[in-house]
Amino acid sequence: MGIVFAETKKLLDVGNTNPVIRSYYDKVTMPVSIFSEPKDVEVSFKQTNDSTNHWYFF
């Protein structure tokens, strides 16, 4: 799943408007809110079952 998600995200980031790609992305993602204390702490996350072992940093 990780590679498919990553490639789908790339396509959407560059403005791809294919409804099949958008539909897939909408079905496999959900919004989250991340709060941290103190505010200057470095935040990162890795998706569950991500075969690419990719970490996202904010």
Secondary structure, 3 states (H helix, E strand, C coil): CHHHHHHHHHHHHCCCCCHHHHHHHHHHCCCCCCCCCCCCCCCEEECCCCCCCCEEEC
